[in-house]
Every structure is written in C-alpha cells, then in structure tokens.
Amino acid sequence: MEDPQPDLLYSEEEEALRAAVRDLLTDHCDAAGVISRIESDTPHDLALWKSLADGMGLAGLLVPEDRGGQGATHREAAVVLEELGRAVAPVPYLSSAVVATEALLACADGEDVLASLASARRIGVLAVGLHTAPGASFATARAVDGVLHGELTGIADAAAADVLLVPADDGGLYAVEADAVTVTGQTSLDLTRPVATVVLDGARGRRLGDAEPAVRRALRAGAGLLASEQFGLAEWALTETVRYLKDRRQFNRPVGGFQALKHRLAQLWLEVVNLRAAARNAAAALSAGRDADVAVAVAQAYAGQVAVHAAEEALQLHAGIGMTWEHPVHLYLKRAKADSLAYGTAGAHRRALAELVDLRAP
C-alpha cells in the first residue's frame, strides 16, 4: 500500500498558532519600529524575541517534550516563520530555534545547551555561512585538544548569540561561549538578519557530537523552513500591493482596474499560491521524515525567485511612495534578495534535485 499524500491544509491548531503570532507581531513589530531599529547599532529586537520565544514558548517547538521542548513539528514552525516573514521581524528564530536546534538534536551530547535554547534562556547559532546549501562543504575551525582557532564568515545572527556551534577540522561540533570569540559585523543587504565574521583565537569548546550529520540536518531544516518565511514575505507583498492599487486612483478610477496591472497581479498570485504548496510540502516532509531532501530542494529551487519577484512588483507598483525609506517595502525586497542566497541558491538546489531524482544533465 502506498503512503498517503501529506495533507497540506492548515489544521485548527496551526491556524490558532498563526493568529496568536500575528497578533503579537501586530502589536510589537510595526514597520516604523523595524526601520528605526536597523538604523541603530542593535538591529535584533530581543524584547520581541523574548515575547515570542519565552512568552509563547516558540523557541522549543522542534524539541521533544522529554528533552525540554514543546514537542511540535516542522509544520508548526513553518507557520511561525510565515508570520515572521510577513513582518520581516528582526529576531533570530530561524537561526536559533530551527538551525541551531536541529544541529543539537543530531548530537550525542549537549542536552544542557539544547534545553537552554528550548527554554529561550540562551540564543544559539550554528557557525556555518548563511549561504551554505545542505550537503555542500563548509568552513571549519582548527581544533587542538578542544581549543579552537580560525575565522568563519557570513554567520547569521552571530551578534545576538550566547553560544555558537562550531564545526572543526577534527570532525566534531563544538559549543563555544560567545564571550570567548570576536564577532565583527559584515556589510549585509538585509539589516534585519545581519551576518558577521567570527574569529576564534584560542577559544575553548566542548565537543557535542559529529559535525557532518549535525550540519547537514540543520541546513536541510533551515532551507526547508526558509521557504515558509519566503512565502509569508511574498504573500504580504501581494496583499499590500493589491490593497494599495485598490485605493490609489488615476484618471478618476482605481489604478488596480487597469488591465495590464490585473495581468501582473494575477501572474504573481499564481506564483505565490504555488510557493505556498511547495513550502507546505517541505514542512510536511521534514515533519514526516520522508522524502525531505527532494521536498526541500523543490521548495528552494522555486521560493527565491517568487519572493524576489513579489517584492519587486510591490516596490514598482507602489510607485513613488515605494521608493522611500519610510515605506517598508524596501525591507521586504532586501530580505527576499538575501533569502534567495541563503542555504543555497536556486541553481544549487536544482542541481541537488537532479541528482536526487536521477535526472542529471548529459
């Protein structure tokens, strides 16, 4: 008997979770506040993170209950990321509650670190470049008797981390306290998810497990659930653009009534609903632990271009107001552009998909 196809519809529990997260973000993550924050030296909104991760218990969604978490699945985490994408929220949810958490779940040791992340007492970051695709090679630190040396670049949310999970050349994954390393911010297009260089100069780490399977698992989950963030971003762009074009008038009629714009929005709507299906399928596959590599590759082969297209259309169709710093659409375009490179480009995922389904180029 064949396995049943996953149900991609949202459950009542998932819709309730969405409503709760959206209400919190509506109250505490307005566009003006995000723009003001990225102009400062502290782009991460740690008060919002505390409300989400501690107050609502979202930091431990992917952690089993017997290990100090909520015992939920990737489907629930995907719903959270959809809402964070809609708000371009400057919080380290993907970095800590998904990627770092998944790496720890694959380790033989480190239950105390996992529990501290699940309870939101600390923020964890996997010290692998944000651009790294699942299955790709990654930079490592040099390890000598548990003492680490080296420089790792492109580490997302490193500035907010309390503990870093560092892969080393001896094959181990080490937990390193953030105050033992030097974190230097890099120029980042997306200021709501800043990247940094991490320098380890004699930092002592505790080996938690093998780096290769932990990093592979973490990056796969990160890439798969990033598609949900990209969907949330694209859906916001489409919804806000439609709303604006209904309100804006030209030649004494709503701009949205012009046929050329209707065609552009109809095409974008098709792309966005297809992205929702791909993102939901990736989350369902990660939850079930079946065909996840294929589902993630499919989602990421498609998600980046749709999110970027949606943000570009929003920018253009908002006309002059869309070009201003005060309007939030630039936040969405920058996040979409950065996300299109995160955890592997679309081309890298297409190549991976071709290998997985044995459709390699001649």
C-alpha angles and dihedrals in degrees: 000000000000120000112259117253114258118261105242095186118106116256123226089255091052092050090049089050090049092051092050094048093045092050091052093048092047090056099040109023110054120162095247090054093050092049091049091049096052089053089060131069091256108063094164115088100217093174089058090045090054091051093049100038102034105020095045097027094234096138091074100042094117095042118095116246093243088058096051102272141104097265094226127139139245089267092067091044088052091056090052091050092050089059093043088052091051089055098035083226113197096226130120095237097127092043098047110020094041116020101031091038093052090050091053092048088060094052127094093217135031102078089146092055091047092050092050090053093045091052091045091237087127139018118231129199130190106229096225122115114268090232093061116117123215108273094017123122116264137199119262137197122241113254126202115173092330094313114119132210132177147071125271121189137200095030109165118226093357090140090064097044126115093185131022125208104217125191113216136201092250089067096256133122111224132198110224125183113240093232089062094063137056115243117196120183119238127210105273130188091208106055092183090067104033122192127213146185116250117206119196113195107172095328113166116229137185116231111235103175145300115331101210100062092036094052093043092052093045095049092047091054091044093052093044096050093040085070088065091053089049090050092051090050093048093047091052091050092050095045095047093046092052090048092050094048091051091054100040114084132202128174086007095298136090111274089226089067093070110107096225091058092045089057092050092049093046091053091048091049090055091051093048096050090048089051090052090056093048093047093047090048091052091050092047092049092050089049093050095040090227128120088347096145092056095043093049093048091050092049095048094043086063109025101072097055093046094050092047092046092050092050092046092051090049091051094048098041093049085063117195096354090055090061094059126099091229094062111080097222091096089061090058095046092050092047090048092050092048092045090053087066098038118108091000135328123267089257092054090051092048090054091048091049091051090054093046095052094035096245098127119162114260 
